[in-house]
């Protein structure tokens, strides 16, 4: 059985957990919530890149993604950043839904699971 490796633990969660050849990321939100949806999405995918690298993975190994948006009408703008970032030859399964965010300034949150 594989060991569980937890990265960057905080009071209520870890930002990444490795187990059984998989990497699970917590929902990732932007640090600077004053930016528009494109700016916030760019921050989020950059942080996903950082966390995946820390766990020995890469965006080309993402298996699934869940995207929450404060306003689903901003989806096209978010998708511009997503499409420029994601590996077009290794697309994950994905869900994108509108949700009330914990912080009203947050426009997008993304959670992914990737292979090692």
C-alpha positions as CSV (number, residue, x, y, z in Angstrom):
1,X,0.0,0.0,0.0
2,X,1.3,3.5,-0.9
3,X,2.0,6.1,1.7
4,X,-0.1,9.2,1.9
5,X,1.9,12.4,1.4
6,X,0.3,15.7,2.4
7,X,1.6,19.0,1.0
8,X,1.2,22.4,2.6
9,X,-1.2,21.6,5.4
10,X,-3.3,24.4,6.9
11,X,-5.9,24.6,9.6
12,X,-8.7,22.9,7.6
13,X,-7.0,21.3,4.6
14,X,-3.9,20.4,2.7
15,X,-3.3,22.0,-0.7
16,X,-2.2,18.7,-2.2
17,X,-2.3,15.0,-1.2
18,X,-0.5,12.2,-3.0
19,X,-1.8,8.6,-2.8
20,X,-1.7,5.5,-5.0
21,X,0.0,7.3,-7.9
22,X,-2.5,10.1,-7.9
23,X,-2.3,13.8,-6.9
24,X,-5.4,15.4,-5.4
25,X,-5.4,19.2,-5.2
26,X,-7.7,21.2,-3.0
27,X,-9.9,23.8,-4.6
28,X,-7.5,26.5,-5.7
29,X,-8.5,30.2,-5.6
30,X,-6.7,33.3,-6.7
31,X,-4.6,35.2,-4.2
32,X,-5.4,38.6,-5.7
33,X,-9.2,38.8,-5.9
34,X,-9.2,42.4,-7.3
35,X,-8.5,41.1,-10.8
36,X,-11.1,40.2,-13.4
37,X,-12.0,36.6,-14.2
38,X,-9.2,36.1,-16.7
39,X,-6.6,37.4,-14.2
40,X,-8.0,35.3,-11.4
41,X,-8.1,32.2,-13.6
42,X,-4.4,32.8,-14.7
43,X,-3.5,33.0,-11.0
44,X,-5.3,29.7,-10.3
45,X,-3.8,27.7,-13.1
46,X,-0.3,29.1,-12.2
47,X,-0.8,27.8,-8.7
48,X,-2.1,24.5,-10.0
49,X,1.2,24.2,-12.0
50,X,3.2,24.9,-8.9
51,X,1.4,22.4,-6.7
52,X,1.4,19.6,-9.3
53,X,5.2,20.1,-9.8
54,X,5.7,20.0,-6.0
55,X,3.9,16.6,-6.1
56,X,5.9,15.3,-9.1
57,X,3.1,15.7,-11.6
58,X,2.2,18.1,-14.5
59,X,-0.9,19.6,-16.2
60,X,-0.6,17.0,-19.0
61,X,-1.4,14.4,-16.4
62,X,-4.6,16.0,-15.1
63,X,-7.4,13.4,-15.1
64,X,-10.3,15.6,-13.9
65,X,-11.1,19.2,-13.1
66,X,-14.0,20.8,-11.3
67,X,-14.4,24.5,-11.9
68,X,-16.7,26.7,-9.8
69,X,-17.6,30.2,-11.0
70,X,-19.3,33.0,-9.2
71,X,-21.1,33.9,-12.5
72,X,-21.4,31.3,-15.2
73,X,-21.8,34.1,-17.8
74,X,-18.0,34.6,-17.3
75,X,-17.3,31.1,-18.5
76,X,-16.1,32.1,-22.0
77,X,-13.5,34.5,-20.5
78,X,-12.4,31.8,-18.1
79,X,-12.2,29.3,-21.0
80,X,-9.9,31.6,-22.9
81,X,-7.3,31.3,-20.1
82,X,-8.1,27.6,-19.5
83,X,-7.7,26.7,-23.2
84,X,-4.4,28.5,-23.5
85,X,-3.1,26.7,-20.4
86,X,-4.4,23.1,-20.6
87,X,-2.5,20.5,-22.7
88,X,-4.8,20.2,-25.8
89,X,-3.5,16.6,-26.4
90,X,-4.2,15.5,-22.8
91,X,-7.6,17.1,-22.0
92,X,-9.1,16.0,-18.6
93,X,-12.8,15.4,-17.9
94,X,-14.3,18.6,-16.6
95,X,-17.3,20.1,-14.9
96,X,-17.9,23.8,-14.7
97,X,-20.7,25.2,-12.5
98,X,-21.9,28.4,-11.0
99,X,-21.6,28.6,-7.3
100,X,-21.8,31.1,-4.5
101,X,-18.2,31.6,-3.3
102,X,-17.0,31.7,0.3
103,X,-15.4,35.1,-0.5
104,X,-17.7,37.3,-2.7
105,X,-14.6,38.7,-4.5
106,X,-13.6,35.3,-5.7
107,X,-14.7,34.7,-9.3
108,X,-13.2,31.2,-10.0
109,X,-12.1,28.1,-8.0
110,X,-10.6,25.0,-9.6
111,X,-9.9,21.6,-8.2
112,X,-8.0,18.9,-10.1
113,X,-6.9,15.3,-9.7
114,X,-3.8,14.2,-11.7
115,X,-1.7,11.1,-12.2
116,X,1.9,11.2,-10.9
